[in-house]
Every structure is written in C-alpha cells, then in structure tokens.
Amino acid sequence: MLAVDEYHIANADATGVDELLVSVATQIRQGGSFRPCILNFVGYDDDPRAICEIPEIRRWCEKAWNKAPALVSLLDEKISGLSRMFIFCLVHVNVAQRRNTVSQFTVPPGEYAEIVRKAACSAADFLKSRGYSGNRELLD
C-alpha cells in the first residue's frame, strides 16, 4: 500500500513509488507472485471533488507516471477503480455527471488507450525483469 499524504502531494514527491516497486519485486523474489497495490491519497476524504479534479493530485500522479508507468498496471482495480482514477489524473477528463458520491467521466479514448498501452508494456517489462512468471496474459 502506498499512502500519499498532503505533504507529498503538495510537493509532487513520488518517492514512495520506488518503495512500492521494491516491495512488489521483493514479493516476487520471495514467493513468485505479488499482491496488487493499493494507492491512498490521505487528507482528501472530505473533498467533494473526484480525485482527478484535484490539481495537486493530478500533478503528483503525473510525477509518479513519469517515474514508473508500470504503477498503473500494478494497482488493484477492484478497490475504487484505482488504476482508472490514476489514468483520469493523466488525461483530459471531464466529470460529466455527479450523483451523491458516484460520478460519470468522459475522456478522449485515444489518450486513455495510449496510457493503458504504455502502462501494460512497462509493467510487463518490470515484472519480467523481476522473474515474475505468473499471469502469462500480462506478460505476452
């Protein structure tokens, strides 16, 4: 789990990403597999905006993306659509509709697809270099 606090967000300090990647590599080395990562932005629970609408978080995600595009593919999508929200922070996103805590987003398909492609290739390279032989579909 990577908990990113307001200090790291305000300073676009993505050093925690390195630690997370080391943790994944260690899991692979020790057990041959890894658990999908959890990313948590601490201090924004009361903010009514979607994560991708907060400029400081968008800036932090861009820094993390530039450091390690593989991160997107390593995030646990089952938890609040983490990888999708991360990608929304990288593209031109529009909050199309908001109902209570559920929002609908529109994004340019080409931008989204390019991020997904680059993230998948980066993750496959990262995992192969760490000796991961689990899900062959991810690596092929």
Backbone bond lengths (Angstrom), bond angles and torsions (degrees), N, CA, C in turn:
res aa  C-N    CA-C-N  psi(-1)  N-CA   C-N-CA  omega(-1)  CA-C   N-CA-C  phi
1 M - - - 1.455 - - 1.514 108.77 -
2 L 1.308 114.55 138.51 1.452 121.12 175.71 1.521 107.62 -117.63
3 A 1.319 115.66 110.29 1.467 121.60 176.47 1.521 107.14 -98.60
4 V 1.314 116.02 116.33 1.455 121.75 -177.53 1.520 107.55 -104.11
5 D 1.324 115.76 113.95 1.468 119.96 -177.24 1.521 111.41 -87.61
6 E 1.324 115.37 174.38 1.469 121.28 -175.62 1.526 112.27 -62.11
7 Y 1.328 118.10 -33.33 1.464 121.08 178.45 1.529 109.83 -62.41
8 H 1.342 116.56 -49.95 1.462 120.04 -178.79 1.525 111.50 -66.16
9 I 1.310 116.47 -34.02 1.461 120.01 178.05 1.524 109.99 -69.22
10 A 1.335 117.38 -47.12 1.464 121.49 -178.89 1.526 111.69 -60.85
11 N 1.328 116.69 -32.15 1.462 121.29 -178.10 1.526 113.31 -99.98
12 A 1.330 116.59 8.79 1.471 122.12 -178.01 1.525 110.13 46.81
13 D 1.330 115.46 43.93 1.456 122.74 -178.48 1.525 109.07 -95.67
14 A 1.323 115.94 104.29 1.459 121.37 -176.34 1.528 112.25 -103.80
15 T 1.326 117.39 27.33 1.468 120.17 -178.62 1.528 111.82 -62.98
16 G 1.316 118.46 -25.80 1.457 121.22 178.17 1.520 112.67 -62.00
17 V 1.325 117.10 -23.48 1.468 121.26 178.96 1.527 109.66 -62.94
18 D 1.330 116.80 -40.50 1.463 120.27 178.42 1.523 110.74 -59.61
19 E 1.322 116.17 -44.54 1.465 121.06 179.68 1.528 111.00 -62.89
20 L 1.317 116.16 -39.41 1.460 120.41 179.18 1.527 110.81 -64.07
21 L 1.325 117.27 -43.65 1.459 121.18 178.79 1.529 111.44 -64.57
22 V 1.338 116.45 -37.44 1.465 120.09 176.06 1.523 109.56 -63.44
23 S 1.323 117.07 -40.01 1.466 121.36 178.84 1.530 111.03 -62.65
24 V 1.324 116.96 -43.94 1.475 121.16 178.11 1.527 109.53 -62.44
25 A 1.330 116.83 -45.51 1.460 120.78 179.78 1.530 111.12 -61.46
26 T 1.321 116.65 -39.38 1.467 121.08 178.48 1.519 110.91 -65.28
27 Q 1.326 117.00 -43.24 1.469 120.62 177.68 1.526 110.60 -58.96
28 I 1.317 116.55 -43.07 1.464 121.08 -179.73 1.525 110.47 -64.92
29 R 1.328 115.43 -45.96 1.465 120.03 -178.93 1.529 111.23 -62.38
30 Q 1.322 116.87 -40.36 1.457 120.60 -175.67 1.531 113.70 -82.93
31 G 1.320 117.52 -32.32 1.457 118.64 -174.63 1.506 115.96 -130.33
32 G 1.327 117.56 -3.55 1.453 120.25 179.12 1.518 114.64 80.92
33 S 1.332 117.49 -0.63 1.463 121.03 178.80 1.524 108.87 -145.90
34 F 1.319 115.78 177.11 1.468 120.38 178.04 1.514 109.06 -147.34
35 R 1.312 114.76 158.39 1.461 120.13 175.55 1.522 108.34 -96.36
36 P 1.343 118.02 138.69 1.456 119.80 176.68 1.534 110.53 -54.59
37 C 1.302 115.05 147.43 1.461 121.71 -174.09 1.529 111.92 -85.19
38 I 1.311 114.04 151.65 1.461 121.42 176.00 1.521 107.52 -113.17
39 L 1.304 115.90 134.16 1.460 122.73 178.48 1.512 107.49 -118.29
40 N 1.317 116.32 127.83 1.462 120.55 -177.84 1.527 109.29 -131.52
41 F 1.322 115.94 125.51 1.450 121.08 175.59 1.523 107.84 -93.85
42 V 1.322 116.35 108.29 1.463 123.18 -174.15 1.524 110.43 -83.49
43 G 1.332 115.47 132.93 1.462 120.58 174.64 1.516 114.45 101.74
44 Y 1.318 117.76 5.55 1.456 120.82 -176.81 1.528 112.69 -118.91
45 D 1.320 116.80 12.35 1.466 120.45 -177.56 1.525 113.09 -60.33
46 D 1.327 117.46 -32.30 1.460 120.68 -177.89 1.521 113.06 -91.81
47 D 1.312 117.32 -0.79 1.462 121.24 179.94 1.523 107.76 -77.82
48 P 1.334 118.26 124.11 1.463 120.69 -177.37 1.535 113.89 -72.95
49 R 1.328 117.13 -14.45 1.463 120.24 -178.99 1.527 110.81 -76.33
50 A 1.311 114.91 153.64 1.461 120.02 171.15 1.527 107.40 -68.52
51 I 1.310 116.78 151.92 1.467 121.58 -179.13 1.526 111.00 -50.22
52 C 1.321 117.30 -42.05 1.468 120.88 -176.46 1.529 113.49 -72.19
53 E 1.329 117.18 -5.48 1.462 120.67 177.87 1.525 112.22 -96.40
54 I 1.306 117.90 -4.57 1.459 121.83 -176.80 1.526 108.47 -94.68
55 P 1.336 117.35 111.85 1.470 120.74 -173.81 1.528 114.47 -55.75
56 E 1.318 118.12 -39.20 1.463 120.34 -178.70 1.529 111.11 -65.87
57 I 1.329 116.26 -38.39 1.466 119.74 178.85 1.525 109.61 -70.83
58 R 1.316 117.68 -38.75 1.462 120.52 176.21 1.532 110.15 -59.25
59 R 1.343 116.21 -42.42 1.467 121.06 179.23 1.538 110.47 -63.75
60 W 1.355 116.44 -42.66 1.461 120.19 178.90 1.536 109.76 -63.18
61 C 1.319 117.66 -44.40 1.467 121.27 -179.76 1.523 110.96 -62.10
62 E 1.318 117.29 -39.51 1.461 120.19 177.86 1.526 110.54 -62.84
63 K 1.320 116.33 -41.81 1.471 120.57 177.84 1.533 109.77 -63.48
64 A 1.336 117.18 -45.71 1.465 121.41 179.52 1.530 110.17 -63.01
65 W 1.324 117.15 -40.70 1.466 122.47 178.98 1.524 110.52 -61.78
66 N 1.320 116.96 -45.87 1.466 120.98 179.97 1.528 111.24 -64.37
67 K 1.305 116.53 -31.35 1.465 122.31 179.58 1.529 111.06 -76.55
68 A 1.337 116.66 -43.62 1.468 120.10 -173.36 1.526 111.53 -153.99
69 P 1.324 117.92 85.71 1.464 120.19 178.64 1.535 112.85 -58.46
70 A 1.321 117.42 -24.35 1.474 121.15 179.29 1.517 111.66 -59.96
71 L 1.327 117.15 -26.07 1.464 121.02 -177.14 1.525 111.89 -52.16
72 V 1.313 117.42 -41.53 1.467 121.30 -177.16 1.523 111.06 -55.71
73 S 1.322 117.00 -45.46 1.466 120.91 -177.80 1.522 113.05 -75.67
74 L 1.315 117.54 -15.96 1.464 121.35 -179.09 1.521 112.35 -91.16
75 L 1.344 117.01 -9.04 1.459 120.85 -178.93 1.520 111.27 -75.45
76 D 1.304 116.11 147.36 1.465 122.36 -179.81 1.526 109.28 -79.34
77 E 1.315 116.33 103.75 1.466 121.66 -177.34 1.522 112.16 -68.56
78 K 1.319 117.77 -20.86 1.465 120.87 -178.57 1.526 111.94 -71.27
79 I 1.322 116.70 -17.44 1.465 120.22 -179.47 1.521 108.47 -100.09
80 S 1.310 116.00 99.99 1.471 123.36 175.97 1.522 113.91 52.96
81 G 1.305 118.29 30.03 1.457 119.84 177.65 1.514 112.98 57.96
82 L 1.329 117.10 45.34 1.459 121.71 -173.78 1.521 114.18 -53.12
83 S 1.320 117.19 -51.49 1.463 117.89 -176.41 1.528 110.85 -66.32
84 R 1.323 116.91 -35.49 1.461 120.34 177.59 1.532 110.49 -63.65
85 M 1.341 116.56 -45.04 1.467 120.24 179.36 1.523 110.83 -63.80
86 F 1.334 116.45 -39.25 1.462 120.09 177.63 1.529 109.58 -60.66
87 I 1.334 116.58 -46.43 1.465 120.56 179.03 1.523 110.65 -62.25
88 F 1.332 117.51 -40.20 1.467 120.50 178.38 1.526 111.28 -59.25
89 C 1.325 117.12 -27.36 1.466 120.73 177.62 1.529 111.70 -74.40
90 L 1.313 117.38 -14.66 1.465 121.82 -176.40 1.520 113.82 -101.58
91 V 1.317 117.72 -16.55 1.460 121.48 -175.41 1.527 110.13 -113.89
92 H 1.320 115.21 174.27 1.462 120.72 174.77 1.526 107.32 -78.77
93 V 1.304 115.63 102.28 1.461 120.39 -175.83 1.527 109.63 -110.11
94 N 1.309 115.39 147.87 1.454 120.93 176.37 1.530 107.46 -127.92
95 V 1.330 115.87 128.12 1.461 119.25 175.32 1.517 105.36 -80.58
96 A 1.315 116.13 105.64 1.454 122.41 -172.84 1.518 112.43 -78.01
97 Q 1.313 116.43 -34.07 1.459 120.22 -175.56 1.515 108.29 -157.27
98 R 1.332 116.24 144.17 1.451 120.71 -179.53 1.523 108.87 -134.08
99 R 1.332 115.81 125.94 1.462 121.73 175.46 1.514 108.09 -131.46
100 N 1.315 117.24 114.95 1.463 122.23 -177.08 1.529 108.89 51.24
101 T 1.318 118.49 -112.66 1.456 120.79 -179.47 1.521 112.67 -105.38
102 V 1.330 117.70 6.23 1.460 121.52 -179.27 1.528 108.85 -105.96
103 S 1.317 115.26 126.82 1.460 120.65 179.25 1.513 109.82 -120.61
104 Q 1.322 115.92 153.83 1.454 121.67 172.88 1.517 107.16 -113.23
105 F 1.321 115.73 136.99 1.451 120.96 -175.58 1.515 110.41 -119.52
106 T 1.324 115.50 149.08 1.457 120.68 170.18 1.523 107.21 -121.92
107 V 1.315 115.20 137.93 1.460 121.44 178.90 1.521 108.64 -138.60
108 P 1.323 117.00 151.26 1.465 118.93 174.80 1.531 109.48 -64.50
109 P 1.335 118.56 121.23 1.466 121.14 -175.22 1.527 113.75 -56.59
110 G 1.317 117.56 -38.63 1.465 120.58 -179.33 1.516 112.31 -63.41
111 E 1.323 116.78 -40.65 1.470 120.38 178.85 1.522 110.50 -65.27
112 Y 1.309 116.00 -44.95 1.464 121.07 -178.32 1.527 109.95 -62.68
113 A 1.318 116.35 -47.48 1.469 121.25 -177.98 1.523 111.33 -61.89
114 E 1.304 117.77 -39.07 1.465 121.31 -179.70 1.535 110.90 -65.81
115 I 1.319 117.51 -40.40 1.472 121.32 177.33 1.530 109.36 -63.58
116 V 1.321 116.98 -46.20 1.472 121.13 -179.14 1.528 110.01 -61.48
117 R 1.311 117.24 -44.20 1.466 121.33 179.51 1.521 111.13 -60.94
118 K 1.313 116.52 -49.48 1.464 120.47 -178.45 1.534 110.62 -64.47
119 A 1.333 117.42 -39.70 1.463 121.31 179.38 1.527 110.93 -64.24
120 A 1.325 116.75 -43.32 1.465 120.92 -179.07 1.525 111.05 -64.98
121 C 1.316 117.25 -43.68 1.471 120.78 179.00 1.528 110.37 -64.37
122 S 1.317 116.31 -42.88 1.459 120.69 179.79 1.525 111.07 -64.48
123 A 1.338 117.07 -42.41 1.462 121.08 179.31 1.523 110.69 -65.50
124 A 1.330 117.29 -42.00 1.463 120.25 178.94 1.525 110.36 -61.34
125 D 1.329 117.09 -44.33 1.463 120.84 177.62 1.529 111.13 -62.14
126 F 1.320 116.05 -44.73 1.469 120.94 179.58 1.527 110.80 -60.43
127 L 1.334 116.16 -49.19 1.461 120.23 -177.02 1.538 111.96 -66.75
128 K 1.331 117.09 -41.42 1.462 120.09 177.33 1.527 110.44 -60.72
129 S 1.330 115.95 -42.29 1.466 119.63 -178.21 1.524 111.97 -67.18
130 R 1.311 116.96 -18.08 1.466 121.67 178.20 1.522 112.23 -98.97
131 G 1.329 116.98 3.27 1.452 121.13 176.55 1.512 114.49 82.78
132 Y 1.326 117.84 16.80 1.457 120.94 179.65 1.517 109.65 -72.42
133 S 1.329 115.87 130.08 1.460 119.40 178.89 1.518 111.06 -128.31
134 G 1.322 117.13 23.40 1.455 122.32 -177.27 1.509 112.94 -69.48
135 N 1.302 118.38 -105.49 1.461 124.44 -174.82 1.529 109.63 -69.85
136 R 1.309 116.96 102.21 1.474 121.81 -177.82 1.532 112.01 -62.97
137 E 1.340 116.92 -30.04 1.465 119.01 179.99 1.516 110.84 -61.29
138 L 1.331 117.55 -36.46 1.463 120.82 179.93 1.522 110.14 -67.27
139 L 1.311 116.98 -35.78 1.457 120.59 -174.05 1.518 113.69 -85.93
140 D 1.315 117.83 -19.39 1.465 120.52 -177.79 1.508 112.39 -90.48
